[in-house]
Amino acid sequence: MKRFSWIVLTIVAVVMTICSCGGKTQPVPFDNGDSTDMSALQDPTIYGICGEGSAMNTLQVVTDLGDTIQLDITYARENNKVFGGLQAGDRMAVVPNAKKTEALIVINQAALLGNWVMPNPLDGSDEVGFRIKEGGIVEGIEQSTLTYKTWRLIRGKLELVAVREGGGEDEEIGLYDIVTLAPDSLILKEGDDLYEYGRQQMKKPDSDIKLEEASEDDYKI
């Protein structure tokens, strides 16, 4: 009888030891690419509209969930991580700290919209680039071998998805750090590569109609 009780107690002790060891997990930062923890891989970015309560070092965001939050953006400003400026009514993407009290990266999505081009890296003869539109729509500019499909902001980076001609249905996913986002300048970085775009200047259409200069006779009644 005593032998049976000793065996039972031994089994219980082993089970408790295994459970206690298996329950210990270490938190992993969201940007750790080696993590297999799904909660760590979730995008922490806050998406919403810039509120009128925003100031130089404070960003008010009306989130897509309907909440209104205030974030200190001092850290983002000091580290040049405020891209596109703050304008009430513009759509924003903000990477916060763990407590969601401070912004680490601030991106004005409205400032990203438009045509962005650079000289063709092959010969510099033409301007090539892409057109970013609302709703995740992106189109190529003078890119005959590359068809862009979607864009989005995720974890403070710009993601561009495209399909290359002759590559079947395989998608090319580019994930870029934003270095600069100004009214006429967009600089992206992927690994060691730097891509410098300018906002495309729309050419005025030529007209065959030539107008004569006005003379004094034109004003006589």
C-alpha positions as CSV (number, residue, x, y, z in Angstrom):
1,M,0.0,0.0,0.0
2,K,2.8,2.4,0.9
3,R,4.6,1.5,-2.3
4,F,1.5,2.4,-4.3
5,S,1.2,5.8,-2.6
6,W,4.8,6.5,-3.2
7,I,4.4,5.8,-6.9
8,V,1.4,8.1,-7.2
9,L,3.1,10.9,-5.4
10,T,6.1,10.6,-7.7
11,I,4.0,10.8,-10.9
12,V,2.1,13.9,-9.5
13,A,5.5,15.6,-8.8
14,V,6.8,14.9,-12.3
15,V,3.6,16.2,-13.9
16,M,3.7,19.4,-11.8
17,T,7.4,20.0,-12.7
18,I,6.7,19.6,-16.5
19,C,3.7,22.0,-16.3
20,S,5.6,24.6,-14.3
21,C,8.5,24.6,-16.8
22,G,6.3,24.7,-19.9
23,G,4.4,27.7,-18.5
24,K,7.4,30.0,-18.5
25,T,7.5,32.1,-21.7
26,Q,9.5,35.2,-22.4
27,P,7.8,38.2,-24.1
28,V,9.2,38.9,-27.6
29,P,9.3,42.3,-29.2
30,F,6.8,42.7,-32.1
31,D,9.5,43.5,-34.6
32,N,11.6,40.4,-33.8
33,G,11.5,38.5,-37.1
34,D,12.6,35.2,-35.4
35,S,9.5,35.0,-33.3
36,T,6.9,32.4,-33.9
37,D,4.5,33.9,-31.3
38,M,1.5,35.1,-33.3
39,S,0.7,37.9,-30.7
40,A,4.2,39.2,-31.3
41,L,3.7,39.2,-35.1
42,Q,0.5,41.3,-35.0
43,D,0.8,44.8,-36.4
44,P,0.8,47.3,-33.4
45,T,0.2,50.3,-35.7
46,I,-2.7,52.6,-34.8
47,Y,-4.6,53.8,-37.8
48,G,-7.0,56.8,-37.7
49,I,-7.5,60.5,-38.4
50,C,-5.4,63.3,-37.0
51,G,-7.5,65.3,-34.6
52,E,-7.8,69.0,-34.1
53,G,-6.3,68.6,-30.6
54,S,-2.8,67.8,-32.1
55,A,0.0,70.2,-31.3
56,M,3.8,70.3,-31.8
57,N,4.6,67.4,-29.4
58,T,1.2,65.9,-29.1
59,L,-0.8,63.9,-31.6
60,Q,-4.5,63.3,-31.2
61,V,-5.8,60.4,-33.2
62,V,-9.4,59.4,-33.7
63,T,-8.8,55.7,-34.4
64,D,-10.6,53.4,-36.8
65,L,-12.2,51.8,-33.7
66,G,-13.8,55.1,-32.7
67,D,-11.5,55.9,-29.8
68,T,-9.8,59.2,-29.3
69,I,-6.3,59.0,-27.9
70,Q,-3.4,61.4,-27.2
71,L,0.1,60.4,-27.9
72,D,3.4,62.1,-27.0
73,I,5.4,62.5,-30.2
74,T,8.6,64.0,-28.7
75,Y,10.6,60.8,-29.2
76,A,9.5,60.6,-32.8
77,R,10.3,64.2,-33.6
78,E,13.8,64.0,-31.9
79,N,14.6,60.9,-34.0
80,N,13.2,62.3,-37.3
81,K,10.4,59.7,-37.3
82,V,7.5,62.1,-38.0
83,F,6.8,61.8,-41.8
84,G,4.5,64.1,-43.7
85,G,3.6,66.4,-40.9
86,L,0.4,66.8,-38.9
87,Q,-2.7,68.1,-40.5
88,A,-6.2,67.8,-38.9
89,G,-8.4,65.5,-40.9
90,D,-5.5,63.6,-42.6
91,R,-5.3,59.9,-42.2
92,M,-2.4,58.7,-40.0
93,A,-0.5,55.6,-39.2
94,V,1.3,55.6,-35.8
95,V,3.6,53.0,-34.3
96,P,3.2,53.4,-30.5
97,N,5.1,52.2,-27.5
98,A,3.8,49.2,-25.5
99,K,1.6,51.4,-23.2
100,K,0.2,53.4,-26.2
101,T,1.2,56.7,-24.6
102,E,4.1,57.6,-26.9
103,A,4.5,57.5,-30.7
104,L,7.7,55.9,-32.0
105,I,6.9,56.5,-35.7
106,V,4.3,58.9,-37.2
107,I,3.3,58.7,-40.9
108,N,0.8,61.0,-42.6
109,Q,-0.8,58.7,-45.1
110,A,-2.3,61.6,-47.0
111,A,1.2,62.9,-47.7
112,L,2.1,59.7,-49.4
113,L,-0.7,59.9,-52.0
114,G,0.3,61.0,-55.5
115,N,2.9,60.3,-58.3
116,W,6.4,59.6,-57.2
117,V,9.2,59.2,-59.9
118,M,12.9,59.0,-60.3
119,P,15.2,58.9,-63.4
120,N,15.3,55.5,-65.0
121,P,18.3,53.8,-63.3
122,L,19.1,52.0,-66.6
123,D,19.7,55.1,-68.8
124,G,18.2,58.1,-67.1
125,S,16.1,58.9,-70.2
126,D,12.7,58.5,-68.7
127,E,11.0,59.0,-65.3
128,V,9.8,55.8,-63.6
129,G,8.0,55.2,-60.4
130,F,4.5,54.6,-59.0
131,R,1.3,56.3,-58.2
132,I,-0.1,55.8,-54.7
133,K,-3.9,56.2,-54.4
134,E,-6.4,55.8,-51.6
135,G,-7.7,52.4,-50.7
136,G,-4.4,50.6,-51.1
137,I,-4.3,51.1,-54.8
138,V,-0.9,51.6,-56.5
139,E,-0.1,51.9,-60.2
140,G,3.2,51.9,-62.0
141,I,4.5,54.9,-63.9
142,E,6.4,53.9,-67.1
143,Q,7.1,50.4,-65.7
144,S,6.3,48.1,-68.6
145,T,7.7,44.9,-66.9
146,L,6.3,45.5,-63.4
147,T,2.6,45.6,-62.4
148,Y,1.9,47.0,-59.0
149,K,-1.0,45.5,-57.1
150,T,-1.3,47.0,-53.5
151,W,0.3,49.2,-50.9
152,R,0.0,49.6,-47.2
153,L,1.8,50.8,-44.1
154,I,2.8,48.2,-41.6
155,R,5.0,48.6,-38.5
156,G,6.1,51.9,-39.8
157,K,7.2,50.6,-43.2
158,L,5.8,51.0,-46.7
159,E,4.9,47.7,-48.3
160,L,4.5,47.5,-52.1
161,V,3.3,44.3,-53.8
162,A,3.9,43.8,-57.5
163,V,4.1,41.1,-60.1
164,R,6.9,41.1,-62.7
165,E,6.3,40.2,-66.3
166,G,7.4,36.7,-67.1
167,G,7.4,35.8,-63.4
168,G,4.1,33.9,-63.4
169,E,1.8,34.8,-60.6
170,D,4.6,35.1,-58.0
171,E,4.3,38.3,-56.1
172,E,7.3,40.5,-55.2
173,I,6.8,42.1,-51.8
174,G,9.0,45.1,-51.1
175,L,9.1,46.4,-47.5
176,Y,10.7,49.8,-47.3
177,D,11.8,52.1,-44.4
178,I,10.7,55.7,-44.9
179,V,13.7,58.0,-44.7
180,T,12.1,61.2,-45.9
181,L,8.5,62.2,-46.7
182,A,8.2,65.9,-47.7
183,P,5.8,67.7,-50.1
184,D,8.2,67.0,-53.1
185,S,10.5,64.3,-51.8
186,L,10.1,60.6,-50.9
187,I,13.2,58.6,-49.9
188,L,12.8,54.9,-49.2
189,K,15.4,52.4,-48.0
190,E,15.4,48.6,-48.4
191,G,18.5,47.0,-46.9
192,D,21.5,48.9,-48.2
193,D,19.6,50.3,-51.2
194,L,18.3,53.9,-51.1
195,Y,15.6,55.1,-53.5
196,E,15.1,58.8,-54.0
197,Y,11.8,59.9,-55.6
198,G,10.4,63.3,-56.4
199,R,6.8,64.3,-56.8
200,Q,6.0,64.2,-60.5
201,Q,5.5,67.6,-62.1
202,M,2.5,67.5,-64.4
203,K,3.3,68.9,-67.9
204,K,0.9,71.5,-69.3
205,P,-0.6,70.3,-72.6
206,D,0.6,72.1,-75.7
207,S,-1.9,74.0,-77.7
208,D,-1.8,74.9,-81.4
209,I,-3.9,77.9,-80.8
210,K,-1.8,81.1,-80.5
211,L,-3.4,84.2,-79.1
212,E,-2.5,87.7,-80.3
213,E,-1.5,90.3,-77.8
214,A,-4.2,92.8,-76.9
215,S,-4.0,96.2,-78.6
216,E,-5.6,99.6,-77.8
217,D,-8.2,99.0,-80.6
218,D,-9.5,96.0,-78.7
219,Y,-10.8,98.2,-75.9
220,K,-12.5,100.8,-78.2
221,I,-16.3,100.8,-78.2
